Amino acid sequence: MFVTPAQNWPTADSEDHERFMRAALSEAEAARAAGEVPVGAVVRFEDRVIAAAHNQREQLHDPTAHAEMIAITQAAEALGSWRLEGCVLYVTLEPCPMCAGAILQARLPVVVYGATDPKAGAVESLFQLLDDRRLNHRCRTLGGVLAQPCGEILTRFFRQQRELGKK
């Protein structure tokens, strides 16, 4: 499990993290059912989900329509502020550089993710953007929460895509 230091670490225990990650996994399943790369995200404020989203790049023909980006936008609308201080983002896959940038811009204090992304991960795999001391904001991260089911849904999806001859 990968953990970075920062302020505002939530007092949630592992059962809480798993409960919210299961909500993100439900979103990932919705993405899979829609033919999208199965990544899901939820934003937690206090003890409730205020935003839930999944990848919609194919549906929206939008390369920025990642689960995290959509969930961050929904959460900002729900709170009436672009500053998501006091929120926690749960996402089934380690955020990419684009999403990490949005996380930092939204001032999210905490990100919890499931599977690592060795090809595009910006938390621990390729980059460590969320804990880069050169930036004006950092956030705490916790990786590996329900990593197995988060990784398995992606593995199954891409195996099926290859069998269908898709890239």
Summary of the structure (lengths in Angstrom):
residues: 167
radius of gyration: 14.7
end to end distance: 30.3
largest distance: 46.1
contacts: 586
relative contact order: 0.19
helix: 40%
strand: 18%
